[in-house]
Amino acid sequence: MLTLTEKTTVTNPTYLFEFKNLQTNTSIYFISIDTSTAKNRYNKFVIQETDGAENLLNSIITLSLEGQYSYVIREQASTTNLDPSLSGAIVETGKVTLVGSEEITPTYNSEFEPIVYNG
């Protein structure tokens, strides 16, 4: 959760996010919609990380590496602009860490031979 409303000057804002990988210095820009119900207290966003098709206007993104990212969030009136030079003021900056969530599934081959101890 973030606190953007107190710094936002645009009426009915859309927020442009930038995640910049601190290892590669590459950035991804996307729009995420505020889903919070108590906007005067906090702002809540759902960002979906995928290895499939991106939808940068609906916060479905692909991040190539696990690790640290800096983020910059800008206010804007446009619901489709992904160019930070055409957006409004920066309302928040910070860091986020992407950690893997892949579950490791053990596999066994047919050559498995149990060891039996007698005694």
MOPAC internal coordinates of N, CA, C and O (Angstrom, degrees):
PM7 1SCF
backbone

  N    0.0000 0     0.00 0     0.00 0    0    0    0
  C    1.4334 1     0.00 0     0.00 0    1    0    0
  C    1.5190 1   109.22 1     0.00 0    2    1    0
  O    1.2310 1   121.48 1   -32.08 1    3    2    1
  N    1.3037 1   114.77 1   147.92 1    3    2    1
  C    1.4535 1   122.04 1  -176.26 1    5    3    2
  C    1.5232 1   109.51 1  -126.16 1    6    5    3
  O    1.2310 1   120.44 1   -11.77 1    7    6    5
  N    1.3213 1   116.77 1   168.23 1    7    6    5
  C    1.4632 1   121.43 1   174.95 1    9    7    6
  C    1.5172 1   108.38 1  -122.82 1   10    9    7
  O    1.2310 1   120.93 1   -95.59 1   11   10    9
  N    1.3268 1   115.83 1    84.41 1   11   10    9
  C    1.4579 1   121.60 1  -176.03 1   13   11   10
  C    1.5213 1   113.09 1  -100.66 1   14   13   11
  O    1.2310 1   120.07 1   148.93 1   15   14   13
  N    1.3248 1   117.46 1   -31.07 1   15   14   13
  C    1.4640 1   121.65 1  -172.54 1   17   15   14
  C    1.5255 1   111.76 1   -56.60 1   18   17   15
  O    1.2310 1   120.25 1   139.09 1   19   18   17
  N    1.3176 1   117.13 1   -40.91 1   19   18   17
  C    1.4617 1   120.12 1  -176.67 1   21   19   18
  C    1.5281 1   113.38 1   -65.48 1   22   21   19
  O    1.2310 1   120.30 1   159.81 1   23   22   21
  N    1.3294 1   117.04 1   -20.19 1   23   22   21
  C    1.4688 1   120.92 1  -179.48 1   25   23   22
  C    1.5270 1   112.60 1  -106.26 1   26   25   23
  O    1.2310 1   120.16 1   175.43 1   27   26   25
  N    1.3356 1   117.30 1    -4.57 1   27   26   25
  C    1.4579 1   121.73 1  -175.59 1   29   27   26
  C    1.5251 1   110.42 1   -85.32 1   30   29   27
  O    1.2310 1   120.97 1   -44.72 1   31   30   29
  N    1.3435 1   115.75 1   135.28 1   31   30   29
  C    1.4602 1   121.07 1   179.06 1   33   31   30
  C    1.5308 1   112.29 1  -111.78 1   34   33   31
  O    1.2310 1   120.12 1   171.21 1   35   34   33
  N    1.3236 1   117.37 1    -8.79 1   35   34   33
  C    1.4664 1   122.55 1  -178.52 1   37   35   34
  C    1.5260 1   108.92 1   -87.47 1   38   37   35
  O    1.2310 1   120.51 1   -44.58 1   39   38   37
  N    1.3373 1   116.63 1   135.42 1   39   38   37
  C    1.4583 1   121.02 1   174.85 1   41   39   38
  C    1.5251 1   108.90 1   -75.37 1   42   41   39
  O    1.2310 1   119.97 1   -45.60 1   43   42   41
  N    1.3155 1   117.67 1   134.40 1   43   42   41
  C    1.4742 1   123.34 1  -176.86 1   45   43   42
  C    1.5317 1   111.54 1    50.26 1   46   45   43
  O    1.2310 1   120.03 1  -118.73 1   47   46   45
  N    1.3187 1   117.55 1    61.27 1   47   46   45
  C    1.4585 1   120.27 1  -173.92 1   49   47   46
  C    1.5298 1   113.88 1   -73.77 1   50   49   47
  O    1.2310 1   121.94 1   -25.89 1   51   50   49
  N    1.3025 1   113.89 1   154.11 1   51   50   49
  C    1.4585 1   123.42 1   165.16 1   53   51   50
  C    1.5176 1   104.68 1  -112.14 1   54   53   51
  O    1.2310 1   120.36 1   -36.86 1   55   54   53
  N    1.3283 1   116.92 1   143.14 1   55   54   53
  C    1.4626 1   119.48 1  -176.53 1   57   55   54
  C    1.5232 1   110.56 1  -108.43 1   58   57   55
  O    1.2310 1   121.64 1   -51.50 1   59   58   57
  N    1.3299 1   114.47 1   128.50 1   59   58   57
  C    1.4595 1   122.45 1   176.10 1   61   59   58
  C    1.5233 1   107.59 1   -97.48 1   62   61   59
  O    1.2310 1   120.76 1   -60.52 1   63   62   61
  N    1.3253 1   116.15 1   119.48 1   63   62   61
  C    1.4571 1   122.52 1   179.79 1   65   63   62
  C    1.5260 1   109.95 1   -99.38 1   66   65   63
  O    1.2310 1   120.88 1   -36.64 1   67   66   65
  N    1.3141 1   115.93 1   143.36 1   67   66   65
  C    1.4657 1   122.45 1   168.97 1   69   67   66
  C    1.5156 1   106.97 1  -125.10 1   70   69   67
  O    1.2310 1   120.61 1   -57.01 1   71   70   69
  N    1.3310 1   116.45 1   122.99 1   71   70   69
  C    1.4588 1   122.14 1   170.08 1   73   71   70
  C    1.5237 1   106.47 1  -107.86 1   74   73   71
  O    1.2310 1   120.58 1   -57.47 1   75   74   73
  N    1.3307 1   116.49 1   122.53 1   75   74   73
  C    1.4722 1   121.30 1  -179.48 1   77   75   74
  C    1.5214 1   108.51 1  -116.60 1   78   77   75
  O    1.2310 1   120.93 1   -59.97 1   79   78   77
  N    1.3455 1   115.82 1   120.03 1   79   78   77
  C    1.4546 1   121.38 1   179.10 1   81   79   78
  C    1.5226 1   108.71 1   -68.07 1   82   81   79
  O    1.2310 1   120.16 1   -54.80 1   83   82   81
  N    1.3277 1   117.31 1   125.20 1   83   82   81
  C    1.4575 1   121.02 1  -176.82 1   85   83   82
  C    1.5185 1   113.20 1   -74.62 1   86   85   83
  O    1.2310 1   119.97 1   164.38 1   87   86   85
  N    1.3163 1   117.66 1   -15.62 1   87   86   85
  C    1.4614 1   121.21 1   178.46 1   89   87   86
  C    1.5238 1   111.04 1   -86.34 1   90   89   87
  O    1.2310 1   120.39 1   136.86 1   91   90   89
  N    1.3289 1   116.86 1   -43.14 1   91   90   89
  C    1.4621 1   120.81 1  -174.41 1   93   91   90
  C    1.5278 1   113.80 1  -103.30 1   94   93   91
  O    1.2310 1   119.98 1   168.36 1   95   94   93
  N    1.3247 1   117.65 1   -11.64 1   95   94   93
  C    1.4680 1   123.45 1  -176.16 1   97   95   94
  C    1.5231 1   113.33 1    61.03 1   98   97   95
  O    1.2310 1   119.73 1  -155.30 1   99   98   97
  N    1.3241 1   118.12 1    24.70 1   99   98   97
  C    1.4558 1   121.33 1   176.12 1  101   99   98
  C    1.5260 1   108.95 1   -98.04 1  102  101   99
  O    1.2310 1   121.29 1   -36.38 1  103  102  101
  N    1.3314 1   115.15 1   143.62 1  103  102  101
  C    1.4549 1   121.12 1  -176.78 1  105  103  102
  C    1.5129 1   111.78 1  -115.26 1  106  105  103
  O    1.2310 1   121.22 1   -27.21 1  107  106  105
  N    1.3207 1   115.27 1   152.79 1  107  106  105
  C    1.4599 1   122.87 1   171.11 1  109  107  106
  C    1.5268 1   105.97 1  -127.76 1  110  109  107
  O    1.2310 1   121.04 1   -45.71 1  111  110  109
  N    1.3402 1   115.62 1   134.29 1  111  110  109
  C    1.4569 1   122.34 1   179.12 1  113  111  110
  C    1.5115 1   108.70 1  -112.02 1  114  113  111
  O    1.2310 1   120.69 1   -43.70 1  115  114  113
  N    1.3342 1   116.28 1   136.30 1  115  114  113
  C    1.4571 1   120.37 1   179.21 1  117  115  114
  C    1.5180 1   109.81 1  -155.84 1  118  117  115
  O    1.2310 1   121.45 1   -17.52 1  119  118  117
  N    1.3164 1   114.84 1   162.48 1  119  118  117
  C    1.4624 1   121.95 1   178.69 1  121  119  118
  C    1.5142 1   108.26 1  -107.01 1  122  121  119
  O    1.2310 1   121.55 1   -42.63 1  123  122  121
  N    1.3235 1   114.65 1   137.37 1  123  122  121
  C    1.4563 1   120.29 1   175.25 1  125  123  122
  C    1.5225 1   108.08 1  -130.99 1  126  125  123
  O    1.2310 1   120.97 1   -38.10 1  127  126  125
  N    1.3077 1   115.75 1   141.90 1  127  126  125
  C    1.4601 1   122.34 1  -177.25 1  129  127  126
  C    1.5236 1   109.56 1   -94.77 1  130  129  127
  O    1.2310 1   121.04 1   -43.01 1  131  130  129
  N    1.3058 1   115.62 1   136.99 1  131  130  129
  C    1.4612 1   122.40 1   177.80 1  133  131  130
  C    1.5252 1   109.06 1   -69.05 1  134  133  131
  O    1.2310 1   119.95 1   -61.11 1  135  134  133
  N    1.3298 1   117.70 1   118.89 1  135  134  133
  C    1.4692 1   122.20 1  -178.18 1  137  135  134
  C    1.5336 1   112.44 1  -106.27 1  138  137  135
  O    1.2310 1   120.07 1  -171.33 1  139  138  137
  N    1.3176 1   117.48 1     8.67 1  139  138  137
  C    1.4698 1   119.70 1  -177.17 1  141  139  138
  C    1.5236 1   110.80 1   -76.92 1  142  141  139
  O    1.2310 1   121.56 1   -25.79 1  143  142  141
  N    1.3153 1   114.61 1   154.21 1  143  142  141
  C    1.4639 1   120.65 1   176.73 1  145  143  142
  C    1.5279 1   111.16 1   -99.77 1  146  145  143
  O    1.2310 1   120.31 1   159.91 1  147  146  145
  N    1.3131 1   117.01 1   -20.09 1  147  146  145
  C    1.4644 1   122.01 1   179.33 1  149  147  146
  C    1.5254 1   109.36 1  -111.18 1  150  149  147
  O    1.2310 1   120.53 1  -115.26 1  151  150  149
  N    1.3223 1   116.60 1    64.74 1  151  150  149
  C    1.4665 1   121.23 1  -173.60 1  153  151  150
  C    1.5260 1   113.74 1   -61.76 1  154  153  151
  O    1.2310 1   120.14 1   158.28 1  155  154  153
  N    1.3306 1   117.34 1   -21.72 1  155  154  153
  C    1.4588 1   118.98 1   178.29 1  157  155  154
  C    1.5295 1   111.90 1   -77.76 1  158  157  155
  O    1.2310 1   120.16 1   169.00 1  159  158  157
  N    1.3487 1   117.29 1   -11.00 1  159  158  157
  C    1.4694 1   120.72 1  -179.92 1  161  159  158
  C    1.5146 1   112.55 1  -109.81 1  162  161  159
  O    1.2310 1   120.16 1   141.31 1  163  162  161
  N    1.3286 1   117.31 1   -38.69 1  163  162  161
  C    1.4594 1   121.29 1  -179.80 1  165  163  162
  C    1.5245 1   109.07 1  -160.68 1  166  165  163
  O    1.2310 1   121.34 1   -14.50 1  167  166  165
  N    1.3332 1   115.04 1   165.50 1  167  166  165
  C    1.4638 1   122.13 1   176.91 1  169  167  166
  C    1.5139 1   107.83 1  -121.68 1  170  169  167
  O    1.2310 1   120.55 1   -47.02 1  171  170  169
  N    1.3169 1   116.56 1   132.98 1  171  170  169
  C    1.4623 1   122.52 1  -177.15 1  173  171  170
  C    1.5308 1   108.85 1  -119.71 1  174  173  171
  O    1.2310 1   121.04 1   -44.00 1  175  174  173
  N    1.3269 1   115.62 1   136.00 1  175  174  173
  C    1.4624 1   122.03 1  -178.97 1  177  175  174
  C    1.5194 1   109.30 1  -132.19 1  178  177  175
  O    1.2310 1   120.68 1   -33.27 1  179  178  177
  N    1.3235 1   116.30 1   146.73 1  179  178  177
  C    1.4544 1   121.60 1   173.35 1  181  179  178
  C    1.5197 1   106.56 1  -110.63 1  182  181  179
  O    1.2310 1   121.20 1   -58.63 1  183  182  181
  N    1.3229 1   115.30 1   121.37 1  183  182  181
  C    1.4628 1   122.07 1   178.93 1  185  183  182
  C    1.5218 1   106.64 1  -120.12 1  186  185  183
  O    1.2310 1   121.17 1   -56.90 1  187  186  185
  N    1.3175 1   115.36 1   123.10 1  187  186  185
  C    1.4674 1   120.38 1  -178.29 1  189  187  186
  C    1.5210 1   109.12 1  -103.55 1  190  189  187
  O    1.2310 1   120.77 1   -58.07 1  191  190  189
  N    1.3254 1   116.13 1   121.93 1  191  190  189
  C    1.4668 1   121.57 1   176.24 1  193  191  190
  C    1.5123 1   107.34 1   -95.62 1  194  193  191
  O    1.2310 1   120.67 1   -49.78 1  195  194  193
  N    1.3301 1   116.33 1   130.22 1  195  194  193
  C    1.4563 1   121.26 1  -175.04 1  197  195  194
  C    1.5174 1   110.41 1  -136.08 1  198  197  195
  O    1.2310 1   120.79 1   -21.08 1  199  198  197
  N    1.3161 1   116.09 1   158.92 1  199  198  197
  C    1.4656 1   120.03 1   169.36 1  201  199  198
  C    1.5237 1   109.37 1  -106.54 1  202  201  199
  O    1.2310 1   120.73 1  -169.47 1  203  202  201
  N    1.3231 1   116.21 1    10.53 1  203  202  201
  C    1.4684 1   122.72 1   177.76 1  205  203  202
  C    1.5170 1   110.46 1  -102.97 1  206  205  203
  O    1.2310 1   120.96 1    39.12 1  207  206  205
  N    1.3190 1   115.77 1  -140.88 1  207  206  205
  C    1.4612 1   121.93 1  -176.62 1  209  207  206
  C    1.5264 1   110.84 1   -76.28 1  210  209  207
  O    1.2310 1   121.19 1   -48.63 1  211  210  209
  N    1.3276 1   115.32 1   131.37 1  211  210  209
  C    1.4547 1   121.52 1   176.27 1  213  211  210
  C    1.5230 1   110.26 1   -82.49 1  214  213  211
  O    1.2310 1   121.12 1   -26.75 1  215  214  213
  N    1.3260 1   115.46 1   153.25 1  215  214  213
  C    1.4522 1   122.39 1   168.55 1  217  215  214
  C    1.5251 1   105.47 1  -139.01 1  218  217  215
  O    1.2310 1   120.64 1   -90.54 1  219  218  217
  N    1.3238 1   116.37 1    89.46 1  219  218  217
  C    1.4583 1   121.93 1  -171.44 1  221  219  218
  C    1.5247 1   113.03 1   -68.74 1  222  221  219
  O    1.2310 1   120.12 1   163.55 1  223  222  221
  N    1.3262 1   117.38 1   -16.45 1  223  222  221
  C    1.4642 1   120.55 1   177.34 1  225  223  222
  C    1.5268 1   111.95 1   -87.29 1  226  225  223
  O    1.2310 1   120.53 1   171.70 1  227  226  225
  N    1.3360 1   116.59 1    -8.30 1  227  226  225
  C    1.4698 1   121.86 1   179.38 1  229  227  226
  C    1.5221 1   112.16 1  -128.71 1  230  229  227
  O    1.2310 1   120.15 1  -151.46 1  231  230  229
  N    1.3098 1   117.31 1    28.54 1  231  230  229
  C    1.4684 1   126.30 1   175.31 1  233  231  230
  C    1.5341 1   114.67 1    53.21 1  234  233  231
  O    1.2310 1   120.89 1  -140.59 1  235  234  233
  N    1.3388 1   115.91 1    39.41 1  235  234  233
  C    1.4670 1   121.15 1   170.37 1  237  235  234
  C    1.5215 1   105.47 1  -109.28 1  238  237  235
  O    1.2310 1   120.90 1   -70.55 1  239  238  237
  N    1.3329 1   115.89 1   109.45 1  239  238  237
  C    1.4635 1   120.87 1  -169.47 1  241  239  238
  C    1.5244 1   111.20 1  -127.38 1  242  241  239
  O    1.2310 1   121.45 1   -18.55 1  243  242  241
  N    1.3259 1   114.84 1   161.45 1  243  242  241
  C    1.4553 1   122.23 1   173.52 1  245  243  242
  C    1.5187 1   108.01 1  -117.26 1  246  245  243
  O    1.2310 1   120.67 1   -57.86 1  247  246  245
  N    1.3203 1   116.32 1   122.14 1  247  246  245
  C    1.4575 1   121.82 1   174.57 1  249  247  246
  C    1.5138 1   106.99 1  -108.93 1  250  249  247
  O    1.2310 1   120.80 1   -55.50 1  251  250  249
  N    1.3159 1   116.08 1   124.50 1  251  250  249
  C    1.4566 1   120.07 1  -170.21 1  253  251  250
  C    1.5208 1   114.07 1   -74.63 1  254  253  251
  O    1.2310 1   119.92 1   154.23 1  255  254  253
  N    1.3090 1   117.75 1   -25.77 1  255  254  253
  C    1.4639 1   119.88 1  -175.40 1  257  255  254
  C    1.5226 1   111.80 1  -133.75 1  258  257  255
  O    1.2310 1   120.87 1   -36.04 1  259  258  257
  N    1.3252 1   115.94 1   143.96 1  259  258  257
  C    1.4580 1   120.10 1   169.15 1  261  259  258
  C    1.5208 1   107.54 1   -70.73 1  262  261  259
  O    1.2310 1   120.74 1   -22.73 1  263  262  261
  N    1.3008 1   116.19 1   157.27 1  263  262  261
  C    1.4574 1   119.74 1   175.99 1  265  263  262
  C    1.5123 1   112.45 1   129.52 1  266  265  263
  O    1.2310 1   121.02 1    21.92 1  267  266  265
  N    1.3233 1   115.65 1  -158.08 1  267  266  265
  C    1.4598 1   122.75 1  -173.93 1  269  267  266
  C    1.5261 1   112.23 1   -89.19 1  270  269  267
  O    1.2310 1   122.13 1   -41.87 1  271  270  269
  N    1.3206 1   113.52 1   138.13 1  271  270  269
  C    1.4611 1   122.76 1   175.03 1  273  271  270
  C    1.5235 1   107.69 1  -130.98 1  274  273  271
  O    1.2310 1   120.70 1   -38.58 1  275  274  273
  N    1.3233 1   116.27 1   141.42 1  275  274  273
  C    1.4610 1   118.92 1   167.51 1  277  275  274
  C    1.5147 1   106.47 1   -90.85 1  278  277  275
  O    1.2310 1   120.62 1   -27.48 1  279  278  277
  N    1.3319 1   116.41 1   152.52 1  279  278  277
  C    1.4549 1   118.61 1   176.36 1  281  279  278
  C    1.5168 1   110.36 1  -129.21 1  282  281  279
  O    1.2310 1   121.61 1   -32.04 1  283  282  281
  N    1.3188 1   114.52 1   147.96 1  283  282  281
  C    1.4514 1   123.52 1   174.27 1  285  283  282
  C    1.5173 1   105.89 1  -131.19 1  286  285  283
  O    1.2310 1   120.39 1   -48.34 1  287  286  285
  N    1.3281 1   116.87 1   131.66 1  287  286  285
  C    1.4580 1   121.55 1   178.86 1  289  287  286
  C    1.5216 1   108.02 1  -118.68 1  290  289  287
  O    1.2310 1   121.16 1   -53.65 1  291  290  289
  N    1.3392 1   115.39 1   126.35 1  291  290  289
  C    1.4602 1   121.59 1  -179.08 1  293  291  290
  C    1.5290 1   109.77 1  -115.83 1  294  293  291
  O    1.2310 1   120.94 1   -34.95 1  295  294  293
  N    1.3135 1   115.81 1   145.05 1  295  294  293
  C    1.4533 1   120.94 1   173.19 1  297  295  294
  C    1.5271 1   109.15 1   -85.30 1  298  297  295
  O    1.2310 1   120.95 1   -29.87 1  299  298  297
  N    1.3265 1   115.79 1   150.13 1  299  298  297
  C    1.4520 1   120.32 1   174.37 1  301  299  298
  C    1.5195 1   109.95 1  -163.02 1  302  301  299
  O    1.2310 1   121.12 1   -19.46 1  303  302  301
  N    1.3205 1   115.47 1   160.54 1  303  302  301
  C    1.4638 1   120.91 1   177.54 1  305  303  302
  C    1.5240 1   110.82 1   -87.45 1  306  305  303
  O    1.2310 1   120.04 1   151.06 1  307  306  305
  N    1.3191 1   117.53 1   -28.94 1  307  306  305
  C    1.4645 1   122.28 1  -177.37 1  309  307  306
  C    1.5195 1   111.46 1   -70.90 1  310  309  307
  O    1.2310 1   120.84 1   -37.66 1  311  310  309
  N    1.3303 1   116.00 1   142.34 1  311  310  309
  C    1.4630 1   121.11 1   175.92 1  313  311  310
  C    1.5249 1   111.85 1   -98.41 1  314  313  311
  O    1.2310 1   120.26 1  -179.50 1  315  314  313
  N    1.3406 1   117.11 1     0.50 1  315  314  313
  C    1.4699 1   120.12 1  -176.83 1  317  315  314
  C    1.5237 1   114.16 1  -128.26 1  318  317  315
  O    1.2310 1   119.01 1   171.84 1  319  318  317
  N    1.3156 1   119.49 1    -8.16 1  319  318  317
  C    1.4583 1   121.40 1  -177.11 1  321  319  318
  C    1.5225 1   111.55 1   -73.78 1  322  321  319
  O    1.2310 1   120.65 1   -52.36 1  323  322  321
  N    1.3318 1   116.37 1   127.64 1  323  322  321
  C    1.4708 1   122.29 1   176.34 1  325  323  322
  C    1.5281 1   111.88 1  -114.42 1  326  325  323
  O    1.2310 1   120.01 1  -170.93 1  327  326  325
  N    1.3332 1   117.58 1     9.07 1  327  326  325
  C    1.4556 1   123.24 1  -178.35 1  329  327  326
  C    1.5259 1   109.12 1   -99.91 1  330  329  327
  O    1.2310 1   119.68 1   -66.83 1  331  330  329
  N    1.3418 1   118.21 1   113.17 1  331  330  329
  C    1.4630 1   119.74 1  -176.56 1  333  331  330
  C    1.5279 1   113.54 1   -62.74 1  334  333  331
  O    1.2310 1   119.86 1   153.16 1  335  334  333
  N    1.3345 1   117.87 1   -26.84 1  335  334  333
  C    1.4662 1   119.77 1   179.66 1  337  335  334
  C    1.5317 1   111.84 1   -70.46 1  338  337  335
  O    1.2310 1   120.00 1   164.27 1  339  338  337
  N    1.3234 1   117.61 1   -15.73 1  339  338  337
  C    1.4613 1   122.17 1   178.56 1  341  339  338
  C    1.5271 1   112.57 1  -103.95 1  342  341  339
  O    1.2310 1   120.33 1  -176.66 1  343  342  341
  N    1.3135 1   116.97 1     3.34 1  343  342  341
  C    1.4658 1   120.66 1  -177.79 1  345  343  342
  C    1.5201 1   109.98 1   -94.76 1  346  345  343
  O    1.2310 1   121.29 1     4.05 1  347  346  345
  N    1.3297 1   115.14 1  -175.95 1  347  346  345
  C    1.4581 1   120.76 1  -179.79 1  349  347  346
  C    1.5193 1   112.05 1   -91.87 1  350  349  347
  O    1.2310 1   121.74 1    26.51 1  351  350  349
  N    1.3120 1   114.27 1  -153.49 1  351  350  349
  C    1.4595 1   121.94 1  -174.09 1  353  351  350
  C    1.5244 1   112.31 1   -71.44 1  354  353  351
  O    1.2310 1   121.45 1   -25.64 1  355  354  353
  N    1.3206 1   114.84 1   154.36 1  355  354  353
  C    1.4674 1   121.68 1   172.93 1  357  355  354
  C    1.5223 1   107.86 1   -74.71 1  358  357  355
  O    1.2310 1   120.55 1   -51.74 1  359  358  357
  N    1.3441 1   116.54 1   128.26 1  359  358  357
  C    1.4653 1   120.51 1   179.89 1  361  359  358
  C    1.5286 1   112.73 1  -109.06 1  362  361  359
  O    1.2310 1   120.03 1   164.06 1  363  362  361
  N    1.3354 1   117.55 1   -15.94 1  363  362  361
  C    1.4657 1   119.06 1   176.06 1  365  363  362
  C    1.5233 1   109.92 1  -164.40 1  366  365  363
  O    1.2310 1   121.26 1   -31.61 1  367  366  365
  N    1.3276 1   115.19 1   148.39 1  367  366  365
  C    1.4674 1   122.83 1   173.30 1  369  367  366
  C    1.5170 1   107.86 1  -134.94 1  370  369  367
  O    1.2310 1   121.17 1   -21.18 1  371  370  369
  N    1.3235 1   115.36 1   158.82 1  371  370  369
  C    1.4572 1   119.12 1   177.86 1  373  371  370
  C    1.5081 1   111.38 1   175.94 1  374  373  371
  O    1.2310 1   121.18 1    16.91 1  375  374  373
  N    1.3187 1   115.34 1  -163.09 1  375  374  373
  C    1.4666 1   121.54 1   179.21 1  377  375  374
  C    1.5191 1   109.21 1  -128.61 1  378  377  375
  O    1.2310 1   121.39 1   -30.10 1  379  378  377
  N    1.3274 1   114.94 1   149.90 1  379  378  377
  C    1.4556 1   121.96 1   177.02 1  381  379  378
  C    1.5253 1   107.07 1  -138.27 1  382  381  379
  O    1.2310 1   120.50 1   -32.66 1  383  382  381
  N    1.3243 1   116.65 1   147.34 1  383  382  381
  C    1.4534 1   121.78 1   178.82 1  385  383  382
  C    1.5165 1   109.26 1  -115.26 1  386  385  383
  O    1.2310 1   120.94 1   -52.28 1  387  386  385
  N    1.3210 1   115.81 1   127.72 1  387  386  385
  C    1.4589 1   121.60 1   175.92 1  389  387  386
  C    1.5201 1   107.92 1   -96.09 1  390  389  387
  O    1.2310 1   120.82 1   -60.50 1  391  390  389
  N    1.3316 1   116.04 1   119.50 1  391  390  389
  C    1.4601 1   121.36 1   177.68 1  393  391  390
  C    1.5163 1   108.82 1  -114.13 1  394  393  391
  O    1.2310 1   120.64 1   -32.99 1  395  394  393
  N    1.3072 1   116.39 1   147.01 1  395  394  393
  C    1.4525 1   121.21 1  -179.61 1  397  395  394
  C    1.5126 1   111.82 1   -69.50 1  398  397  395
  O    1.2310 1   121.22 1   -29.84 1  399  398  397
  N    1.3001 1   115.27 1   150.16 1  399  398  397
  C    1.4602 1   119.87 1   177.42 1  401  399  398
  C    1.5183 1   110.91 1  -127.11 1  402  401  399
  O    1.2310 1   121.17 1  -164.21 1  403  402  401
  N    1.3243 1   115.38 1    15.79 1  403  402  401
  C    1.4561 1   119.35 1   179.93 1  405  403  402
  C    1.5160 1   110.05 1   -66.63 1  406  405  403
  O    1.2310 1   120.99 1   -50.06 1  407  406  405
  N    1.2826 1   115.71 1   129.94 1  407  406  405
  C    1.4500 1   120.68 1   177.92 1  409  407  406
  C    1.5272 1   108.29 1   -90.65 1  410  409  407
  O    1.2310 1   120.51 1   -49.27 1  411  410  409
  N    1.3139 1   116.63 1   130.73 1  411  410  409
  C    1.4584 1   121.08 1   179.41 1  413  411  410
  C    1.5231 1   108.27 1   -87.52 1  414  413  411
  O    1.2310 1   120.95 1   -55.93 1  415  414  413
  N    1.3181 1   115.79 1   124.07 1  415  414  413
  C    1.4557 1   121.73 1   179.88 1  417  415  414
  C    1.5199 1   108.90 1  -106.48 1  418  417  415
  O    1.2310 1   119.95 1   -61.02 1  419  418  417
  N    1.3284 1   117.70 1   118.98 1  419  418  417
  C    1.4673 1   118.18 1   179.04 1  421  419  418
  C    1.5295 1   110.44 1   -67.72 1  422  421  419
  O    1.2310 1   121.14 1   -37.67 1  423  422  421
  N    1.3186 1   115.43 1   142.33 1  423  422  421
  C    1.4703 1   120.73 1   176.32 1  425  423  422
  C    1.5192 1   108.64 1  -125.21 1  426  425  423
  O    1.2310 1   121.06 1   -28.28 1  427  426  425
  N    1.3105 1   115.58 1   151.72 1  427  426  425
  C    1.4522 1   121.53 1  -178.72 1  429  427  426
  C    1.5158 1   108.43 1  -128.83 1  430  429  427
  O    1.2310 1   121.24 1   -34.87 1  431  430  429
  N    1.3155 1   115.23 1   145.13 1  431  430  429
  C    1.4655 1   117.66 1   175.57 1  433  431  430
  C    1.5283 1   109.64 1  -101.11 1  434  433  431
  O    1.2310 1   120.61 1    -8.33 1  435  434  433
  N    1.2970 1   116.45 1   171.67 1  435  434  433
  C    1.4718 1   121.03 1  -175.10 1  437  435  434
  C    1.5258 1   112.95 1   -76.70 1  438  437  435
  O    1.2310 1   119.67 1   177.26 1  439  438  437
  N    1.3245 1   118.24 1    -2.74 1  439  438  437
  C    1.4513 1   121.39 1  -179.05 1  441  439  438
  C    1.5219 1   112.40 1   -92.87 1  442  441  439
  O    1.2310 1   120.08 1  -168.69 1  443  442  441
  N    1.2980 1   117.45 1    11.31 1  443  442  441
  C    1.4521 1   121.79 1  -179.43 1  445  443  442
  C    1.5292 1   110.53 1   -67.59 1  446  445  443
  O    1.2310 1   120.08 1   -53.59 1  447  446  445
  N    1.3191 1   117.45 1   126.41 1  447  446  445
  C    1.4577 1   122.09 1   178.13 1  449  447  446
  C    1.5187 1   108.47 1  -122.58 1  450  449  447
  O    1.2310 1   120.24 1   -61.32 1  451  450  449
  N    1.3062 1   117.14 1   118.68 1  451  450  449
  C    1.4640 1   119.38 1   179.82 1  453  451  450
  C    1.5296 1   111.44 1   -68.26 1  454  453  451
  O    1.2310 1   121.22 1   -32.05 1  455  454  453
  N    1.3156 1   115.27 1   147.95 1  455  454  453
  C    1.4731 1   120.95 1   175.05 1  457  455  454
  C    1.5279 1   106.54 1   -99.05 1  458  457  455
  O    1.2310 1   120.77 1   -51.80 1  459  458  457
  N    1.3395 1   116.12 1   128.20 1  459  458  457
  C    1.4583 1   120.71 1  -177.71 1  461  459  458
  C    1.5198 1   107.90 1  -114.84 1  462  461  459
  O    1.2310 1   121.11 1   -52.68 1  463  462  461
  N    1.3184 1   115.47 1   127.32 1  463  462  461
  C    1.4591 1   121.13 1   178.00 1  465  463  462
  C    1.5271 1   108.40 1  -105.54 1  466  465  463
  O    1.2310 1   120.48 1   -49.95 1  467  466  465
  N    1.3153 1   116.68 1   130.05 1  467  466  465
  C    1.4673 1   121.13 1   176.88 1  469  467  466
  C    1.5309 1   107.52 1  -106.02 1  470  469  467
  O    1.2310 1   120.83 1   -54.38 1  471  470  469
  N    1.2728 1   116.01 1   125.62 1  471  470  469
  C    1.4478 1   117.29 1   174.29 1  473  471  470
  C    1.4193 1   115.75 1   135.64 1  474  473  471
  O    1.2310 1   120.10 1   180.00 1  475  474  473

